[in-house]
Amino acid sequence: MKLYSDASKRAPRPRRVRIFIAEKFLQVEVVSMDLYKDNRTPEFRKKNPMGTLLVLELDDGTCIAESMTIGRYLEALHREPCNLGASPLDVATIELWNRRSEFAFLMPIEFAGGFLGDDVTEGARRRVEKTMRLFDGELASRRFIAGDKFPVADITTKVAIDLDVRFKEIIIPDDVTNFRRWHEETDSRPSANAWLRAAARWRPHERSPGSTDSRAFPSSLAFWYRDPAAWR
């Protein structure tokens, strides 16, 4: 198998799958590509007509795109350690918190870069803090957000908060002590450290809160959302 992923190792969804693979101790060849360049070529679109990363290419040439789709395929092949849930209730709980993390945490973090203007940026940052506090409450009674293991919901939250803190300069509040404990513990996992070493050369640029500096994200993401009221 080959995994076509971003060369910068910053993109959160490709990183989610790389952590997923590392947590399962799988050996998968990774093909690094320049995001928004190599994945836009006609040759790559034969693998994924949408032209997005990442893509898992099987030995017979079959290509699977989308991070959660790839995760479900790998989970079906390698059940242990189980990252998507063992029992029906586990599956539902992990899916619930993974969806919450994607839509109420990762997505607003992506919109916090300033490329849609001050209103969206400020609203997105408020949503990020509210979701941190939601997670903090859940973590008061368990080790991880979606259970006692390290499920995909926590992996999604991990890649989101790393993008948040390292590239958006959003501060984790001092009083979310459970979330801070979770953040420190997930930072110590080998699957996370591998990415951190690879990304150590990247540094967030100087930017004041609420700035409209758009260098963090390409303008091609701007179509995703334009109503700042929804983040409040």
PASEBA-1860 file (N, C-alpha, C; in nm, 3 decimals):
! residues 232
1> MKLYSDAS> 0.084/-0.120/0.000/0.000/0.000/0.000/0.087/0.125/0.000 ~ 0.035/0.230/-0.062/0.101/0.360/-0.064/0.003/0.466/-0.015 ~ 0.052/0.555/0.070/-0.030/0.665/0.118/0.025/0.795/0.060 ~ -0.056/0.861/-0.023/-0.016/0.989/-0.081/-0.059/1.099/0.016 ~ 0.041/1.170/0.070/0.015/1.267/0.176/0.090/1.396/0.148 ~ 0.062/1.500/0.229/0.124/1.631/0.207/0.268/1.633/0.256 ~ 0.356/1.694/0.178/0.497/1.700/0.214/0.522/1.786/0.337 ~ 0.441/1.888/0.360/0.463/1.977/0.475/0.432/1.910/0.607
9> KRAPRPRR> 0.348/1.805/0.604/0.303/1.732/0.723/0.221/1.819/0.818 ~ 0.169/1.931/0.768/0.087/2.020/0.851/-0.062/1.997/0.836 ~ -0.105/1.948/0.719/-0.249/1.935/0.693/-0.311/1.839/0.795 ~ -0.417/1.880/0.864/-0.469/1.801/0.975/-0.530/1.667/0.935 ~ -0.605/1.661/0.826/-0.671/1.536/0.792/-0.574/1.428/0.745 ~ -0.476/1.460/0.659/-0.372/1.359/0.631/-0.297/1.317/0.757 ~ -0.271/1.412/0.848/-0.202/1.374/0.970/-0.287/1.282/1.055 ~ -0.418/1.301/1.053/-0.508/1.212/1.128/-0.487/1.067/1.086
17> VRIFIAEK> -0.475/1.041/0.957/-0.456/0.905/0.909/-0.316/0.854/0.944 ~ -0.215/0.941/0.936/-0.080/0.896/0.972/-0.074/0.856/1.118 ~ -0.141/0.931/1.206/-0.146/0.892/1.348/-0.225/0.763/1.362 ~ -0.335/0.750/1.292/-0.416/0.629/1.294/-0.332/0.507/1.258 ~ -0.253/0.521/1.152/-0.165/0.412/1.108/-0.060/0.381/1.213 ~ 0.000/0.486/1.271/0.104/0.466/1.373/0.047/0.399/1.497 ~ -0.076/0.434/1.535/-0.138/0.372/1.652/-0.164/0.223/1.630 ~ -0.180/0.182/1.506/-0.201/0.041/1.474/-0.070/-0.032/1.441
25> FLQVEVVS> 0.042/0.041/1.447/0.174/-0.017/1.422/0.183/-0.079/1.282 ~ 0.122/-0.012/1.184/0.125/-0.060/1.047/0.241/0.003/0.972 ~ 0.291/-0.069/0.873/0.396/-0.019/0.786/0.335/0.014/0.651 ~ 0.328/0.143/0.621/0.270/0.188/0.495/0.366/0.288/0.430 ~ 0.397/0.266/0.302/0.483/0.360/0.230/0.411/0.493/0.213 ~ 0.479/0.603/0.247/0.421/0.736/0.234/0.487/0.809/0.118 ~ 0.406/0.856/0.024/0.453/0.935/-0.089/0.420/1.081/-0.059 ~ 0.523/1.162/-0.041/0.504/1.303/-0.007/0.477/1.386/-0.132
33> MDLYKDNR> 0.376/1.472/-0.123/0.338/1.555/-0.237/0.323/1.699/-0.194 ~ 0.353/1.791/-0.286/0.333/1.933/-0.259/0.184/1.964/-0.269 ~ 0.125/2.005/-0.156/-0.018/2.031/-0.149/-0.056/2.145/-0.244 ~ -0.169/2.130/-0.313/-0.223/2.226/-0.409/-0.137/2.237/-0.535 ~ -0.045/2.140/-0.553/0.035/2.138/-0.674/0.037/1.997/-0.733 ~ 0.110/1.906/-0.667/0.122/1.769/-0.718/-0.013/1.698/-0.724 ~ -0.102/1.729/-0.631/-0.231/1.662/-0.628/-0.333/1.721/-0.725 ~ -0.292/1.822/-0.800/-0.381/1.883/-0.899/-0.350/1.837/-1.042
41> TPEFRKKN> -0.251/1.752/-1.059/-0.211/1.710/-1.193/-0.310/1.609/-1.250 ~ -0.319/1.601/-1.383/-0.406/1.501/-1.446/-0.371/1.358/-1.402 ~ -0.243/1.331/-1.384/-0.202/1.197/-1.343/-0.257/1.161/-1.206 ~ -0.249/1.257/-1.112/-0.300/1.228/-0.978/-0.452/1.220/-0.978 ~ -0.518/1.297/-1.062/-0.665/1.293/-1.065/-0.717/1.159/-1.115 ~ -0.633/1.080/-1.177/-0.673/0.944/-1.212/-0.687/0.859/-1.085 ~ -0.611/0.895/-0.982/-0.622/0.826/-0.853/-0.737/0.882/-0.770 ~ -0.755/1.013/-0.778/-0.864/1.078/-0.705/-0.916/1.194/-0.790
49> PMGTLLVL> -1.031/1.178/-0.855/-1.084/1.284/-0.942/-1.107/1.417/-0.871 ~ -1.123/1.413/-0.737/-1.143/1.536/-0.661/-1.013/1.615/-0.646 ~ -0.899/1.551/-0.671/-0.771/1.620/-0.662/-0.729/1.657/-0.522 ~ -0.777/1.583/-0.422/-0.744/1.614/-0.282/-0.655/1.506/-0.222 ~ -0.583/1.548/-0.117/-0.505/1.452/-0.038/-0.580/1.427/0.091 ~ -0.576/1.307/0.146/-0.485/1.205/0.104/-0.555/1.092/0.030 ~ -0.468/1.000/-0.027/-0.517/0.885/-0.102/-0.437/0.763/-0.060 ~ -0.507/0.653/-0.036/-0.442/0.525/-0.009/-0.456/0.440/-0.133
57> ELDDGTCI> -0.341/0.401/-0.191/-0.341/0.317/-0.310/-0.307/0.174/-0.270 ~ -0.395/0.081/-0.301/-0.374/-0.059/-0.267/-0.281/-0.125/-0.368 ~ -0.238/-0.246/-0.335/-0.142/-0.315/-0.421/-0.198/-0.346/-0.559 ~ -0.332/-0.357/-0.571/-0.392/-0.386/-0.700/-0.426/-0.259/-0.779 ~ -0.387/-0.142/-0.725/-0.412/-0.016/-0.793/-0.538/0.055/-0.751 ~ -0.622/-0.010/-0.670/-0.742/0.055/-0.619/-0.704/0.172/-0.530 ~ -0.772/0.285/-0.547/-0.740/0.404/-0.468/-0.858/0.442/-0.380 ~ -0.829/0.470/-0.254/-0.930/0.511/-0.156/-0.894/0.650/-0.107
65> AESMTIGR> -0.988/0.743/-0.118/-0.966/0.880/-0.074/-1.048/0.910/0.050 ~ -1.020/1.024/0.114/-1.087/1.075/0.233/-1.034/1.005/0.359 ~ -0.997/1.087/0.457/-0.926/1.036/0.574/-1.008/0.935/0.654 ~ -1.136/0.962/0.680/-1.215/0.869/0.760/-1.246/0.741/0.682 ~ -1.261/0.752/0.551/-1.282/0.633/0.468/-1.161/0.541/0.475 ~ -1.044/0.600/0.467/-0.920/0.522/0.477/-0.910/0.459/0.616 ~ -0.944/0.536/0.719/-0.940/0.483/0.854/-1.033/0.364/0.872 ~ -1.154/0.371/0.817/-1.248/0.260/0.829/-1.199/0.137/0.754
73> YLEALHRE> -1.137/0.157/0.640/-1.080/0.045/0.565/-0.970/-0.024/0.646 ~ -0.879/0.054/0.700/-0.769/-0.003/0.778/-0.820/-0.071/0.905 ~ -0.922/-0.013/0.967/-0.981/-0.073/1.087/-1.044/-0.209/1.055 ~ -1.106/-0.220/0.937/-1.167/-0.347/0.898/-1.061/-0.454/0.876 ~ -0.944/-0.414/0.828/-0.834/-0.508/0.807/-0.762/-0.543/0.936 ~ -0.749/-0.444/1.024/-0.669/-0.460/1.146/-0.752/-0.410/1.265 ~ -0.825/-0.499/1.327/-0.919/-0.459/1.432/-0.850/-0.413/1.560 ~ -0.732/-0.465/1.587/-0.663/-0.429/1.711/-0.533/-0.356/1.680
81> PCNLGASP> -0.504/-0.252/1.759/-0.592/-0.188/1.857/-0.709/-0.119/1.788 ~ -0.824/-0.121/1.854/-0.948/-0.072/1.794/-0.960/0.079/1.813 ~ -0.966/0.154/1.704/-0.973/0.300/1.711/-1.111/0.356/1.679 ~ -1.199/0.271/1.625/-1.332/0.318/1.586/-1.442/0.258/1.672 ~ -1.406/0.178/1.772/-1.505/0.122/1.862/-1.522/-0.028/1.846 ~ -1.532/-0.098/1.960/-1.549/-0.244/1.959/-1.696/-0.283/1.965 ~ -1.771/-0.225/2.057/-1.913/-0.256/2.073/-1.997/-0.154/1.997 ~ -2.125/-0.183/1.973/-2.212/-0.084/1.907/-2.215/0.049/1.980
89> LDVATIEL> -2.217/0.046/2.114/-2.217/0.171/2.190/-2.085/0.245/2.174 ~ -1.974/0.172/2.173/-1.844/0.235/2.151/-1.839/0.304/2.015 ~ -1.887/0.234/1.914/-1.887/0.289/1.778/-1.967/0.419/1.774 ~ -2.084/0.417/1.835/-2.170/0.536/1.835/-2.107/0.650/1.913 ~ -2.048/0.620/2.029/-1.987/0.723/2.112/-1.870/0.788/2.042 ~ -1.785/0.707/1.981/-1.668/0.760/1.911/-1.710/0.842/1.790 ~ -1.809/0.794/1.716/-1.858/0.869/1.600/-1.919/1.002/1.643 ~ -1.994/1.000/1.753/-2.054/1.123/1.806/-1.948/1.227/1.834
97> WNRRSEFA> -1.846/1.189/1.910/-1.744/1.287/1.949/-1.651/1.321/1.833 ~ -1.633/1.231/1.740/-1.553/1.265/1.622/-1.623/1.370/1.538 ~ -1.755/1.357/1.521/-1.830/1.457/1.446/-1.829/1.591/1.517 ~ -1.844/1.589/1.648/-1.837/1.714/1.723/-1.701/1.779/1.710 ~ -1.597/1.698/1.715/-1.462/1.754/1.702/-1.440/1.813/1.563 ~ -1.489/1.745/1.461/-1.471/1.793/1.324/-1.543/1.927/1.301 ~ -1.670/1.933/1.342/-1.753/2.048/1.305/-1.748/2.162/1.407 ~ -1.721/2.132/1.533/-1.720/2.237/1.635/-1.579/2.271/1.683
105> FLMPIEFA> -1.477/2.205/1.628/-1.340/2.232/1.674/-1.244/2.245/1.555 ~ -1.228/2.139/1.477/-1.134/2.145/1.365/-1.176/2.248/1.261 ~ -1.303/2.249/1.222/-1.346/2.343/1.118/-1.333/2.489/1.162 ~ -1.381/2.527/1.282/-1.359/2.666/1.322/-1.212/2.702/1.340 ~ -1.128/2.606/1.378/-0.984/2.633/1.385/-0.932/2.669/1.247 ~ -0.978/2.599/1.145/-0.935/2.631/1.009/-0.982/2.770/0.968 ~ -1.099/2.810/1.016/-1.152/2.943/0.981/-1.093/3.054/1.067 ~ -1.014/3.018/1.168/-0.956/3.119/1.257/-0.832/3.184/1.198
113> GGFLGDDV> -0.795/3.147/1.075/-0.673/3.199/1.015/-0.685/3.341/0.962 ~ -0.807/3.395/0.952/-0.823/3.532/0.909/-0.855/3.552/0.764 ~ -0.863/3.443/0.685/-0.881/3.461/0.541/-1.024/3.497/0.502 ~ -1.119/3.489/0.597/-1.257/3.530/0.568/-1.294/3.658/0.640 ~ -1.197/3.726/0.698/-1.224/3.854/0.764/-1.236/3.844/0.914 ~ -1.239/3.960/0.980/-1.235/3.966/1.126/-1.357/3.902/1.192 ~ -1.476/3.922/1.138/-1.596/3.868/1.201/-1.591/3.716/1.211 ~ -1.558/3.652/1.100/-1.550/3.506/1.100/-1.437/3.459/1.192
121> TEGARRRV> -1.323/3.528/1.187/-1.210/3.490/1.271/-1.246/3.495/1.419 ~ -1.306/3.604/1.461/-1.341/3.620/1.602/-1.447/3.519/1.645 ~ -1.547/3.496/1.560/-1.649/3.398/1.592/-1.594/3.257/1.599 ~ -1.504/3.226/1.507/-1.442/3.093/1.507/-1.359/3.070/1.632 ~ -1.286/3.173/1.675/-1.205/3.160/1.797/-1.293/3.141/1.920 ~ -1.408/3.207/1.923/-1.500/3.186/2.036/-1.553/3.043/2.036 ~ -1.585/2.992/1.919/-1.632/2.855/1.909/-1.525/2.757/1.954 ~ -1.400/2.780/1.917/-1.290/2.693/1.959/-1.282/2.686/2.112
129> EKTMRLFD> -1.289/2.803/2.177/-1.278/2.803/2.324/-1.399/2.733/2.387 ~ -1.519/2.754/2.335/-1.637/2.687/2.389/-1.624/2.536/2.377 ~ -1.570/2.489/2.266/-1.556/2.345/2.248/-1.447/2.288/2.338 ~ -1.339/2.365/2.360/-1.238/2.323/2.457/-1.302/2.299/2.594 ~ -1.391/2.387/2.633/-1.456/2.375/2.764/-1.553/2.256/2.766 ~ -1.616/2.228/2.653/-1.699/2.108/2.643/-1.614/1.983/2.662 ~ -1.501/1.978/2.591/-1.410/1.864/2.606/-1.359/1.854/2.750 ~ -1.328/1.967/2.809/-1.276/1.969/2.946/-1.374/1.902/3.042
137> GELASRRF> -1.502/1.928/3.025/-1.601/1.866/3.111/-1.607/1.716/3.093 ~ -1.597/1.669/2.969/-1.599/1.525/2.943/-1.475/1.457/3.001 ~ -1.363/1.525/2.994/-1.236/1.467/3.040/-1.223/1.463/3.192 ~ -1.319/1.521/3.262/-1.316/1.516/3.408/-1.338/1.374/3.459 ~ -1.405/1.290/3.380/-1.440/1.156/3.427/-1.377/1.044/3.345 ~ -1.298/1.078/3.245/-1.233/0.972/3.168/-1.102/1.021/3.108 ~ -1.021/0.926/3.067/-0.886/0.956/3.020/-0.888/1.029/2.887 ~ -0.972/0.983/2.794/-0.980/1.045/2.662/-1.122/1.096/2.638
145> IAGDKFPV> -1.137/1.178/2.537/-1.265/1.242/2.511/-1.374/1.141/2.482 ~ -1.340/1.037/2.405/-1.440/0.939/2.364/-1.418/0.802/2.427 ~ -1.357/0.796/2.544/-1.339/0.667/2.610/-1.208/0.656/2.683 ~ -1.171/0.533/2.716/-1.049/0.509/2.792/-0.930/0.472/2.706 ~ -0.953/0.458/2.574/-0.843/0.432/2.482/-0.817/0.559/2.401 ~ -0.746/0.548/2.291/-0.715/0.666/2.209/-0.787/0.652/2.076 ~ -0.918/0.681/2.073/-0.998/0.658/1.952/-0.979/0.770/1.851 ~ -1.041/0.753/1.735/-1.024/0.849/1.626/-1.078/0.986/1.664
153> ADITTKVA> -1.180/0.993/1.752/-1.230/1.123/1.795/-1.121/1.204/1.863 ~ -1.039/1.138/1.943/-0.929/1.207/2.009/-0.817/1.239/1.912 ~ -0.797/1.154/1.812/-0.697/1.183/1.710/-0.737/1.308/1.632 ~ -0.865/1.318/1.596/-0.914/1.438/1.528/-0.891/1.563/1.613 ~ -0.922/1.553/1.741/-0.902/1.666/1.831/-0.754/1.699/1.845 ~ -0.671/1.597/1.845/-0.526/1.617/1.857/-0.471/1.695/1.737 ~ -0.506/1.653/1.617/-0.453/1.724/1.499/-0.509/1.866/1.492 ~ -0.631/1.884/1.542/-0.691/2.017/1.542/-0.619/2.110/1.639
161> IDLDVRFK> -0.597/2.066/1.762/-0.535/2.153/1.862/-0.391/2.184/1.826 ~ -0.321/2.090/1.762/-0.184/2.118/1.721/-0.181/2.223/1.610 ~ -0.275/2.216/1.518/-0.287/2.321/1.416/-0.321/2.454/1.481 ~ -0.409/2.449/1.579/-0.456/2.566/1.653/-0.341/2.637/1.724 ~ -0.273/2.565/1.812/-0.171/2.625/1.898/-0.047/2.664/1.819 ~ -0.006/2.579/1.726/0.121/2.603/1.658/0.111/2.701/1.542 ~ -0.004/2.708/1.476/-0.013/2.791/1.357/-0.118/2.901/1.364 ~ -0.207/2.897/1.464/-0.308/3.001/1.477/-0.289/3.084/1.604
169> EIIIPDDV> -0.194/3.043/1.687/-0.159/3.117/1.808/-0.278/3.135/1.901 ~ -0.364/3.036/1.907/-0.475/3.037/2.002/-0.427/2.971/2.131 ~ -0.451/3.036/2.242/-0.401/2.990/2.371/-0.504/2.899/2.438 ~ -0.456/2.788/2.495/-0.543/2.701/2.575/-0.563/2.769/2.710 ~ -0.687/2.798/2.752/-0.709/2.867/2.879/-0.650/2.789/2.997 ~ -0.603/2.862/3.097/-0.543/2.799/3.214/-0.641/2.714/3.293 ~ -0.770/2.751/3.291/-0.866/2.683/3.377/-0.926/2.557/3.317 ~ -0.891/2.521/3.193/-0.939/2.394/3.138/-0.834/2.286/3.170
177> TNFRRWHE> -0.824/2.255/3.297/-0.716/2.169/3.346/-0.725/2.026/3.293 ~ -0.845/1.977/3.275/-0.859/1.841/3.222/-0.814/1.834/3.077 ~ -0.850/1.937/3.001/-0.808/1.941/2.861/-0.657/1.959/2.851 ~ -0.601/2.040/2.940/-0.455/2.057/2.940/-0.385/1.925/2.973 ~ -0.439/1.849/3.068/-0.382/1.718/3.100/-0.388/1.626/2.980 ~ -0.503/1.626/2.911/-0.519/1.545/2.791/-0.419/1.587/2.683 ~ -0.402/1.716/2.665/-0.310/1.767/2.563/-0.168/1.723/2.590 ~ -0.125/1.730/2.716/0.010/1.688/2.751/0.029/1.538/2.730
185> ETDSRPSA> -0.073/1.460/2.767/-0.062/1.315/2.750/-0.057/1.275/2.604 ~ -0.143/1.335/2.521/-0.143/1.299/2.380/-0.015/1.347/2.311 ~ 0.044/1.456/2.359/0.172/1.501/2.306/0.282/1.399/2.327 ~ 0.271/1.320/2.432/0.376/1.224/2.466/0.365/1.094/2.389 ~ 0.257/1.075/2.315/0.241/0.951/2.240/0.337/0.948/2.121 ~ 0.402/0.834/2.096/0.496/0.826/1.983/0.433/0.863/1.850 ~ 0.306/0.831/1.830/0.240/0.862/1.702/0.232/1.012/1.679 ~ 0.219/1.091/1.786/0.216/1.237/1.773/0.355/1.294/1.761
193> NAWLRAAA> 0.450/1.239/1.835/0.586/1.291/1.835/0.653/1.279/1.700 ~ 0.619/1.175/1.626/0.679/1.159/1.493/0.649/1.279/1.406 ~ 0.524/1.326/1.411/0.486/1.444/1.332/0.552/1.570/1.386 ~ 0.561/1.582/1.518/0.617/1.703/1.576/0.762/1.721/1.536 ~ 0.837/1.611/1.532/0.977/1.622/1.489/0.984/1.666/1.344 ~ 0.894/1.612/1.260/0.896/1.647/1.118/0.858/1.792/1.097 ~ 0.774/1.847/1.182/0.725/1.983/1.165/0.803/2.086/1.247 ~ 0.908/2.043/1.314/0.979/2.133/1.405/1.036/2.255/1.334
201> RWRPHERS> 1.063/2.242/1.204/1.122/2.355/1.131/1.020/2.464/1.102 ~ 0.889/2.432/1.114/0.785/2.531/1.087/0.762/2.617/1.210 ~ 0.742/2.745/1.189/0.717/2.837/1.300/0.597/2.925/1.266 ~ 0.507/2.947/1.359/0.396/3.037/1.332/0.447/3.179/1.314 ~ 0.394/3.252/1.216/0.438/3.388/1.195/0.375/3.480/1.299 ~ 0.434/3.593/1.320/0.383/3.687/1.419/0.250/3.745/1.371 ~ 0.151/3.743/1.458/0.021/3.797/1.421/-0.056/3.832/1.547 ~ -0.118/3.946/1.548/-0.196/3.985/1.664/-0.335/3.921/1.656
209> PGSTDSRA> -0.402/3.900/1.772/-0.534/3.838/1.771/-0.631/3.916/1.683 ~ -0.707/3.841/1.600/-0.807/3.904/1.513/-0.752/3.957/1.382 ~ -0.621/3.939/1.358/-0.562/3.987/1.234/-0.623/3.915/1.115 ~ -0.627/3.981/1.001/-0.680/3.920/0.879/-0.568/3.865/0.792 ~ -0.449/3.851/0.848/-0.339/3.792/0.773/-0.381/3.655/0.721 ~ -0.372/3.631/0.591/-0.424/3.508/0.533/-0.316/3.410/0.491 ~ -0.192/3.429/0.535/-0.086/3.342/0.488/-0.101/3.197/0.532 ~ -0.173/3.174/0.642/-0.181/3.039/0.696/-0.261/2.945/0.605
217> FPSSLAFW> -0.354/2.997/0.523/-0.439/2.911/0.443/-0.459/2.968/0.304 ~ -0.471/2.881/0.204/-0.495/2.927/0.067/-0.636/2.978/0.050 ~ -0.656/3.068/-0.046/-0.788/3.127/-0.067/-0.888/3.024/-0.117 ~ -0.841/2.909/-0.166/-0.933/2.808/-0.216/-1.022/2.750/-0.107 ~ -0.989/2.774/0.020/-1.073/2.726/0.129/-1.188/2.821/0.159 ~ -1.188/2.939/0.099/-1.279/3.044/0.142/-1.426/3.013/0.112 ~ -1.453/2.921/0.020/-1.592/2.893/-0.013/-1.663/2.816/0.096 ~ -1.590/2.761/0.193/-1.651/2.672/0.291/-1.756/2.741/0.377
225> YRDPAAWR> -1.730/2.864/0.418/-1.822/2.924/0.514/-1.814/3.075/0.509 ~ -1.930/3.141/0.515/-1.930/3.287/0.506/-2.027/3.353/0.602 ~ -2.084/3.279/0.696/-2.180/3.336/0.789/-2.122/3.337/0.931 ~ -2.063/3.449/0.975/-1.998/3.453/1.107/-2.094/3.428/1.222 ~ -2.223/3.453/1.203/-2.318/3.436/1.313/-2.325/3.292/1.361 ~ -2.297/3.197/1.273/-2.309/3.055/1.310/-2.204/3.012/1.410 ~ -2.095/3.088/1.423/-1.989/3.049/1.516/-2.018/3.099/1.656 ~ -2.117/3.183/1.675/-2.143/3.240/1.806/-2.225/3.146/1.893
END
